[in-house]
Amino acid sequence: MAPSSELDQTLGELNKESFVNLLTKLIGESKYLQNNPPELIPEEDRVVNHLLEILSPLSTTTGGGPLIINHATYYPKRGNLIVEYPGTEPGKVVSFVGCHMDVVTANPSDWDFDPFSLSIDGDKLRGRGTTDCLGHVALVAALMKKLGEAKPKLKSTVVAVFIANEENSAITGIGVDALGKDGLLDKLKGGPLFWIDTADKQPCIGTGGVIPWKLQGVGKLFHSGLAHKAVNAMEMTMEALKEIQLRFYKDFPPHPEEKRYGFATPSTMKPTQWVYPGGGINQIPGECTISGDVRLTPFYDVNDCMKMLQEYVDDINSNIEKLDTRGPVSKYVLPDENIRGRLTITFDEANNGVACDLDSRGFHVLCKATEEVVGHVKPYSITGSLPLIRDLKDDGFDVQTAGYGLMATYHAKNEYCLLSDMCQGYRVFASVIAQLED
């Protein structure tokens, strides 16, 4: 087998010209990769076709090389691509997964440059998907291309999985969930799985769970000049939310493990949207809905949290007359009319967060590679959500996460990445593969 130093030399540096050429093609497709159904359905095969253009000549399909390619499709025009460089030791594997071929939406009128074509400003590579995640698609494709060309003799099989449908879960059975169900990822349990879809060149070792919630309050609409005859749904729902939040922070306080994992924030519950049916300025509203989310560190379970939130609401409903009011005639019960204000909480799809295994070989080689290439290593955690990797971890994969875009431009207008960061990412990948050969 090739010694690690020799393998590093074989894989060398990222071919910048080839990388930028591929990324130019991918960003040029990004208008058709926006994922916001039902209006915008991405066509990830537009990306797959560009990847096949550079990788197929090095594949067993054409006889031109060692790469084994599987274009796995579960929905028209929305394929996934699995690319494998075979090693010599059965069961020994390292994989780079999570590079997704869809993007979030972009409104060109909000940007300072065209989001749907690659532009270059010094070290900046600009366009929708450069950081999340077409830059990583091009980067991992460059790695597999180099392996196919150089043909180093490795113990480990190296697998890249380019996935569809990461940015929106409204439609399922298309991306990594379908690949897992079909057993196409099972062999990746033989070694560390690096999910390449974060940012800032450091290992991301923890992510948050998310619970989208809606709190609806129903009172009694009435004229604002006769406030004593109304149940103000706005006041009631605001006071109820305050009470719910106080209870939440008591029951889900900062967890001791959050410090070890470097979470930027503890678990949080907050409102983000407000809706009411409308009416005149002189009408006290009889209904309103506050929506928001819970971000839960992975040391708590979203199902336990949802159960507690429901219990809070049930208790407040049973004791609605004890809820704080606002002013001398503010009330939530009208006994003469047999009217009681009431609250309802509902939840959209919830997902648990992930705490990566800090004792795994995958974590240690990623840290060492990062320190060698970037110059320092400082793993971090955020309560952003990556629900797909929790499923993989629960299924027994050694999931570690990293990325080489910029957190500051993630899902943002005027998105860009740095070519120098992508070059370092390539070297980190090469170091990880080399270390796992020892």
Protein Blocks (a to p, Z undefined) as FASTA:
>chain_A
ZZfklmmmmnmpadfklmmmmmmmmmmmmmmmcccdfkbccdfklmmmmmmmmmmmmcfk
lopambdcddddfbehiacdddddddfbehiacddehiacbdcdddfklpcbdfkbccde
hjaccdehklmomlmmmmmmmmmmmmmmnopacfbdcdddddehklbckbghklmmmmmm
nopmmmmmnpccdddfbehhiacfbdcdddddddddddddddfklmmlpccfklmmmmmm
mmmmmmmmmmmgcdfklmmnopabdcddddfbdcdebdafkbccfbdcddddddddfkbc
fklmmmmmmmmmmmmmmmmmmpccedjkbcfbdfknopacddddddddddddddddfkbm
klmmmmmmmmmmnopacddddfbdcfklmmmmmnopacddddfbdfklgoiahiacdfkl
mmmmmmmmmmmmmmmmZZ
